[in-house]
């Protein structure tokens, strides 16, 4: 990866960290499936920020920034992320890798409280005190995913 590509990736990550916080829900839309089923094109949206000029229910497309930040291939023709492979939930794959790209630092991940999406809680850790540290790999689960 060239220095220019690294800079672009880091800028996309910084921009997405401004928008997305741990516990936020990211919505994916399946735009296209290849005839063989081995390639899927996914679009990524989030609810628009609460701004006075935006009507309720508007969404913000972050697909291009997600592709840059999580190092996915962006298909300009379809304006979507191209994910190869089969037998997996590609929407979850995109959100999982995005969460890892944004929040994985190698340090313990702080718990955000009762709504913490860290996988430690579903695996038996019921300590929801804010600031409680999770295993660094818990960063991959800090965003929630849903299909549109």
BELNORJO-V521295 format. One record per pair of residues at least 6 apart in sequence whose ideal C-beta (glycine too) atoms are under 8 Angstrom apart, sorted by the first residue. I is the first residue (numbers start at 1). J is the second residue. Records with the same first field share a line. If there is no record, write none. Layout:
# BELNORJO-V521295
I=J ; J
This chain:
# BELNORJO-V521295
1=9
8=68
9=68 ; 69 ; 71
12=65 ; 66 ; 68 ; 69
13=69 ; 101 ; 102
15=65
16=62 ; 65 ; 66 ; 69 ; 98 ; 102
17=102
19=46 ; 49 ; 60 ; 62
20=26 ; 46 ; 102 ; 143
22=103 ; 109 ; 112 ; 116 ; 117 ; 142 ; 143
23=112 ; 115 ; 116 ; 117 ; 142 ; 143 ; 144
24=46 ; 143 ; 144
25=46 ; 143 ; 144 ; 145 ; 146
26=44 ; 45 ; 46 ; 95 ; 98 ; 143 ; 144 ; 145 ; 146
27=44 ; 45 ; 46 ; 59 ; 145 ; 146 ; 147 ; 148
28=42 ; 43 ; 44 ; 45 ; 90 ; 91 ; 94 ; 95 ; 145 ; 146 ; 147 ; 148
29=42 ; 43 ; 44 ; 45 ; 147 ; 148
30=40 ; 41 ; 42 ; 90 ; 91 ; 147
31=41 ; 42 ; 43 ; 78 ; 80
32=40 ; 41 ; 78 ; 80
33=39 ; 40 ; 41
34=40
37=86
38=84 ; 85 ; 86
39=82 ; 83 ; 84
40=82 ; 83 ; 90
41=75 ; 78 ; 80 ; 81 ; 82 ; 83
42=63 ; 80 ; 81 ; 83 ; 90 ; 91 ; 94
43=61 ; 63 ; 79 ; 80 ; 81
44=61 ; 62 ; 63 ; 66 ; 81 ; 94 ; 95 ; 98
45=59 ; 60 ; 61 ; 62 ; 63 ; 148
46=59 ; 60 ; 62
47=58 ; 59 ; 60
48=54 ; 58 ; 59 ; 60
49=60
63=74 ; 79 ; 80 ; 81
64=74
66=72 ; 81 ; 94 ; 98
67=73 ; 74 ; 81
68=74
69=98 ; 101 ; 102
70=94 ; 97 ; 98 ; 100 ; 101
71=97 ; 101
72=81 ; 82 ; 83 ; 94 ; 97
73=81 ; 82
74=80 ; 81 ; 82
75=81 ; 82
81=94
83=90 ; 93 ; 94
91=145 ; 147
92=145
95=143 ; 144 ; 145
96=140 ; 141 ; 145
97=140
98=143
99=139 ; 140 ; 141 ; 142 ; 143
100=139 ; 140
102=139 ; 142 ; 143
103=109 ; 139 ; 140 ; 142
104=136 ; 137 ; 139 ; 140
105=136 ; 139
106=136
107=136
108=133 ; 134 ; 135 ; 136
109=118 ; 133 ; 134 ; 135 ; 136 ; 138 ; 139 ; 142
110=130 ; 131 ; 132 ; 133 ; 134
111=118 ; 127 ; 128 ; 129 ; 130 ; 131 ; 132 ; 133 ; 134
112=130
113=128 ; 129 ; 130
114=128
116=128 ; 134
117=141 ; 142 ; 143 ; 144
118=134 ; 138 ; 141 ; 142
119=138 ; 141
120=134 ; 135 ; 138
121=128
125=134
